[in-house]
Amino acid sequence: MARNDLRIDLDRSLGIALPVQIIRGIRAAVAAGRLAPGDRLPSARACAEALGVSRGTVDTAYAQLAAEGYVVQRPRSGTVIDPELPAAALAAPSAPRSSPVPRVPAVRVDLRPGRGGESPLGEAAFRTAWRRALDVRPAPPDPLGEEPLRRAIAEHLRVMRGMVVEAEDILVTAGSRDGVALVLSAIGADSLVVEDPGFPGLRRALHGVELVPVAVDAEGLPPAGLAGAVPAGGTPGRPPEAALVTPNHQFPYGTAMPAGRRAALCRWAADAGMLLIEDDYDSEARYLGPAVPPLFDSAPGGGVVHIGTFSTVLTAAVGTGYIVARGPEGTRIRAARERLGPAVPPVIQHALAEYLAAGGLRRRIARGRRRLRAAETVVAEFSHLPGLVHRGRGLVVEMPAEATREAHRALAVRGIRVGDLAAGWSGAPRRHGLVIAHANAAPVQLREVFAVIAGCG
């Protein structure tokens, strides 16, 4: 007997694949007796037309049912319910344990710090650099980084950061996380001071190292806090071997460490034998006002390792960063890199070197500056928003915990992701709210974000 009306209701809002819904519908029809062993199912074409889906969707469902033994597919006979279907398959199905999980909309706007941004892979200048890199004759890779890229980074730091360094001072890494891990491995550190609050993504990547949080104040990481930092089971008065510090844009409020605090921090660390690891993660993307001098320049005799990444302006798709190190710690870091081998494939390094030398990154930063100016106009429109803290490239909107959760939910429904303020703290006390990398947003998107937040406050 042929059955052309399967009475299957498809719901595209459930987030469940359509072939799966068809399979479940046919199983339910068999269990309820609407389809009996030997009944012939409509052809895939007829079923697809009746349900408003593609023929391939029905073919997929029928093939799975055949593999499960529910149906038999025979040439010129079509698809039939297996005449010898076991009685157990005819029993009424049990109620589902839980309702289907609603589908989470795809992320269309990512405003989380360290995320989003315009990919360079479709940029003409980067594609040209990539093609030229493919023409470079293969040679044994340099574990410290290809010479053209290290020279290009040195020039980039001179122009963008005012740093006078040589190519020999630079090592190429796979980004900030790889850089910090390499430094800690080189100096044999098993504990690390981190700022509290601080950027959560980098801390989560440091496995096998005990993190010792130190509360920051209005000027950043205080030397007095370092003096009291002791790892669990450590000796009082003996702080960890290194401290990870972000003096130029402390997360999440964007605080820049003043010159007096920088000098005091460097003096204290030198006296205590503590290495300062300067994470300069946001330097290239700091479009407002002059760039803050790096901490590296405050300690010309050593004691500070400078870590940078191109992920902020080129996205993580490039996955390349660098370390600037001199003195004894530089020697140890280079030895560790040589033991481990190159961190980034040479072809990517040569492409990035071409891109930097041709001015592609400077033009990209200029476009970012224009984009940020447009975003700043929108921020000014919402300057009355309660809890808004605006310093430089990032925005913080402080809100009660429940309002924060509601804002995240309301934004997620619209496909918008923002950072979570509370994630910056290692423990209590912590503040709640949203962290927004507004330089990545078009004005219309930023207005949408602010309108949603205003409705949740």
Rosetta blueprint (number, residue, H / E / L):
1 M L
2 A E
3 R L
4 N L
5 D L
6 L L
7 R L
8 I L
9 D L
10 L L
11 D L
12 R H
13 S H
14 L H
15 G L
16 I L
17 A L
18 L H
19 P H
20 V H
21 Q H
22 I H
23 I H
24 R H
25 G H
26 I H
27 R H
28 A H
29 A H
30 V H
31 A H
32 A H
33 G L
34 R L
35 L L
36 A L
37 P L
38 G L
39 D L
40 R E
41 L L
42 P L
43 S L
44 A H
45 R H
46 A H
47 C H
48 A H
49 E H
50 A H
51 L H
52 G L
53 V L
54 S L
55 R H
56 G H
57 T H
58 V H
59 D H
60 T H
61 A H
62 Y H
63 A H
64 Q H
65 L H
66 A H
67 A H
68 E H
69 G L
70 Y L
71 V E
72 V E
73 Q E
74 R E
75 P L
76 R L
77 S L
78 G E
79 T E
80 V E
81 I E
82 D L
83 P L
84 E L
85 L L
86 P L
87 A H
88 A H
89 A H
90 L H
91 A L
92 A L
93 P L
94 S L
95 A L
96 P L
97 R L
98 S L
99 S L
100 P L
101 V L
102 P L
103 R L
104 V L
105 P L
106 A L
107 V L
108 R L
109 V E
110 D E
111 L E
112 R L
113 P L
114 G L
115 R L
116 G L
117 G L
118 E L
119 S L
120 P H
121 L H
122 G H
123 E L
124 A H
125 A H
126 F H
127 R H
128 T H
129 A H
130 W H
131 R H
132 R H
133 A H
134 L H
135 D L
136 V L
137 R L
138 P L
139 A L
140 P L
141 P L
142 D L
143 P L
144 L L
145 G L
146 E L
147 E H
148 P H
149 L H
150 R H
151 R H
152 A H
153 I H
154 A H
155 E H
156 H H
157 L H
158 R H
159 V H
160 M H
161 R H
162 G L
163 M L
164 V L
165 V L
166 E L
167 A H
168 E H
169 D H
170 I E
171 L E
172 V E
173 T E
174 A L
175 G L
176 S H
177 R H
178 D H
179 G H
180 V H
181 A H
182 L H
183 V H
184 L H
185 S H
186 A H
187 I H
188 G L
189 A L
190 D L
191 S E
192 L E
193 V E
194 V E
195 E E
196 D E
197 P L
198 G L
199 F L
200 P H
201 G H
202 L H
203 R H
204 R H
205 A L
206 L L
207 H L
208 G L
209 V L
210 E E
211 L E
212 V E
213 P E
214 V E
215 A E
216 V L
217 D E
218 A L
219 E L
220 G E
221 L L
222 P L
223 P H
224 A H
225 G H
226 L H
227 A H
228 G L
229 A L
230 V L
231 P L
232 A L
233 G L
234 G L
235 T L
236 P L
237 G L
238 R L
239 P L
240 P L
241 E L
242 A E
243 A E
244 L E
245 V E
246 T L
247 P L
248 N L
249 H L
250 Q E
251 F L
252 P L
253 Y L
254 G L
255 T E
256 A L
257 M L
258 P L
259 A H
260 G H
261 R H
262 R H
263 A H
264 A H
265 L H
266 C H
267 R H
268 W H
269 A H
270 A H
271 D H
272 A H
273 G L
274 M L
275 L E
276 L E
277 I E
278 E E
279 D E
280 D L
281 Y L
282 D L
283 S L
284 E L
285 A L
286 R L
287 Y L
288 L L
289 G L
290 P L
291 A L
292 V L
293 P L
294 P L
295 L H
296 F H
297 D H
298 S H
299 A L
300 P L
301 G L
302 G L
303 G L
304 V E
305 V E
306 H E
307 I E
308 G E
309 T E
310 F L
311 S H
312 T H
313 V H
314 L H
315 T L
316 A L
317 A L
318 V L
319 G L
320 T L
321 G E
322 Y E
323 I E
324 V E
325 A L
326 R L
327 G H
328 P H
329 E H
330 G H
331 T H
332 R H
333 I H
334 R H
335 A H
336 A H
337 R H
338 E H
339 R H
340 L H
341 G L
342 P L
343 A L
344 V L
345 P L
346 P H
347 V H
348 I H
349 Q H
350 H H
351 A H
352 L H
353 A H
354 E H
355 Y H
356 L H
357 A H
358 A L
359 G L
360 G H
361 L H
362 R H
363 R H
364 R H
365 I H
366 A H
367 R H
368 G H
369 R H
370 R H
371 R H
372 L H
373 R H
374 A H
375 A H
376 E H
377 T H
378 V H
379 V H
380 A H
381 E H
382 F L
383 S L
384 H L
385 L L
386 P L
387 G L
388 L E
389 V E
390 H E
391 R E
392 G L
393 R L
394 G E
395 L E
396 V E
397 V E
398 E E
399 M L
400 P L
401 A H
402 E H
403 A H
404 T H
405 R H
406 E H
407 A H
408 H H
409 R H
410 A H
411 L H
412 A H
413 V H
414 R L
415 G L
416 I E
417 R E
418 V E
419 G E
420 D E
421 L H
422 A H
423 A H
424 G H
425 W L
426 S L
427 G L
428 A L
429 P L
430 R L
431 R L
432 H L
433 G E
434 L E
435 V E
436 I E
437 A L
438 H H
439 A H
440 N H
441 A L
442 A L
443 P H
444 V H
445 Q H
446 L H
447 R H
448 E H
449 V H
450 F H
451 A H
452 V H
453 I H
454 A H
455 G H
456 C H
457 G L
